[in-house]
Amino acid sequence: MLFRSAGAAFINGEGKCTTCHTATAGSLSGIGGRYSPVDLQQRFLFPSRTGRGNVANPRATVTVTVTPATGAAVSGALVQMDDFDVTLRDAGGMIRTFHRTPALKVTKTDPLQAHHQLLETITDKQMHDVVAYLASLK
């Protein structure tokens, strides 16, 4: 019981998980009945960009906004980005590639960024407490 309450405290506090998730009617509701503790740990530490059945999860799509020095900003789903170019798919499905220069502003938004950053800060105890709490959500 202590582990579950510590896990709930982490999710509701320091972990800031409630920024995106809710345990009562949201994405965490009943999660302990759907996944084993090992799968729960894997899913919160290394979340997937696919939903159930390996279908793309639109809530986890990395987006990018490219703003040239002159002209309008262009936004869309990130296709590829490196030191030289950024490629996106806009809302109309068109693929657009921009050569990266010092004048080109690129803003990347990754909905799973908080999960990636969690790996750098979460302790083993916190991890096990969170898993115990998630497993209790049946």
BELURMO-V737153 format. One record per pair of residues at least 12 apart in sequence whose C-alpha atoms are under 10 Angstrom apart, sorted by the first residue. I is the first residue (numbers start at 1). GAP is how many residues later the second one is. D is the distance in whole Angstrom. If there is no record, write none. Layout:
i: {I;I}
gap: {GAP;GAP}
d: {D;D}
//
This chain:
i: {1;1;1;1;2;2;2;3;3;3;3;3;3;3;3;4;4;4;4;4;4;4;4;4;4;5;5;5;5;6;6;6;6;6;6;6;7;7;7;7;7;7;7;7;7;7;8;8;8;8;8;8;8;9;9;9;9;10;10;10;10;10;10;11;11;11;11;11;11;14;15;15;15;15;15;15;15;16;17;17;19;20;20;20;23;23;24;28;28;28;29;29;29;30;30;30;30;30;31;31;31;31;31;32;32;32;32;32;32;32;32;33;33;33;33;33;34;34;34;35;35;35;36;36;36;37;37;37;37;37;37;37;37;38;38;39;39;40;40;40;40;40;41;41;41;41;41;41;41;42;43;44;44;44;44;44;44;44;44;44;45;45;45;45;45;45;45;45;46;46;46;46;46;47;47;47;47;48;48;49;49;49;49;58;58;59;59;59;60;60;60;60;60;61;61;61;61;61;61;61;62;62;62;62;62;62;62;62;62;62;62;63;63;63;63;63;63;63;63;63;63;63;63;63;64;64;64;64;64;64;64;64;64;64;64;64;64;64;64;65;65;65;65;65;65;65;65;65;65;66;66;66;66;66;66;66;66;66;66;66;67;67;67;67;67;67;68;68;68;68;68;68;68;68;68;69;69;69;69;69;70;70;73;73;73;74;74;74;74;74;74;75;75;75;75;75;75;75;75;76;76;76;76;76;76;76;76;76;76;77;77;77;77;77;77;77;78;78;78;78;78;78;79;79;79;80;81;81;81;81;81;81;82;82;83;83;83;84;84;84;84;85;85;85;85;85;86;86;86;86;87}
gap: {128;131;132;135;127;130;131;122;123;125;126;127;128;129;130;124;125;126;127;128;129;130;131;132;133;124;125;127;128;119;120;122;123;124;126;127;118;119;120;121;122;123;124;125;126;127;15;121;122;123;124;125;126;117;120;121;124;112;116;117;119;120;123;12;115;118;119;122;123;108;99;100;103;106;107;111;115;98;97;98;95;91;92;94;111;114;113;106;109;110;105;108;109;104;105;106;107;108;103;104;105;106;107;99;100;101;102;103;104;105;106;101;102;103;104;105;101;103;104;99;100;103;95;98;99;91;93;94;95;96;97;98;99;93;97;92;96;90;91;92;94;95;86;87;89;90;91;93;94;89;72;68;71;72;74;75;83;86;87;90;69;70;71;72;73;74;77;82;66;69;70;72;73;13;65;68;69;12;64;12;13;62;63;19;53;51;52;53;49;50;51;52;53;15;16;17;48;49;50;51;14;15;16;17;26;46;47;48;49;50;51;12;13;14;15;16;25;26;27;44;45;46;47;48;12;13;14;15;17;22;23;24;25;26;42;43;44;45;46;12;13;21;23;25;40;41;42;43;44;20;21;22;31;32;34;38;39;40;41;42;31;36;37;38;39;40;30;31;32;33;34;35;36;37;38;32;33;34;35;36;33;34;31;32;33;14;15;16;17;22;32;13;14;15;16;21;31;32;33;12;13;14;15;16;17;18;19;20;32;12;13;14;16;18;31;32;12;17;18;30;31;32;16;17;18;17;16;17;18;19;25;27;17;18;16;17;18;14;15;16;17;12;13;14;15;16;12;13;14;20;12}
d: {10;9;9;10;8;9;10;9;9;8;5;8;9;6;7;9;6;7;8;5;4;8;9;7;10;8;9;9;7;9;8;10;6;7;9;8;9;7;8;8;4;4;7;7;5;8;9;8;7;10;9;6;8;10;9;9;9;10;7;9;8;7;10;10;10;10;7;9;10;10;9;10;8;9;8;9;10;9;9;9;10;9;10;10;9;7;9;8;8;9;9;7;7;9;9;8;5;4;7;7;8;6;6;9;9;8;6;4;6;5;5;9;7;8;7;5;9;9;8;9;8;10;9;10;7;9;10;6;7;10;8;6;10;8;10;9;10;9;6;9;7;7;8;8;8;6;10;9;10;10;10;10;7;10;9;10;9;9;9;10;10;6;7;9;7;7;10;9;9;7;7;10;9;9;7;7;9;8;9;7;9;10;8;10;10;10;7;9;10;7;5;6;10;10;7;8;9;7;7;9;9;6;6;9;10;7;6;5;7;8;10;7;6;4;5;9;8;9;10;8;6;5;7;9;6;6;6;9;10;9;9;7;9;10;7;6;4;6;9;9;9;10;9;10;8;6;5;7;8;8;10;9;10;8;10;7;6;5;7;9;10;9;6;5;6;8;9;10;9;9;10;7;5;6;9;10;9;5;6;8;9;9;10;9;9;9;10;8;10;9;10;8;8;6;8;10;10;9;10;6;5;4;6;9;9;9;9;9;10;5;7;8;9;9;10;10;9;10;10;8;9;10;8;9;9;9;9;10;10;9;10;10;10;9;9;7;9;9;6;5;8;7;6;4;5;9;5;7;7;8;9}
//
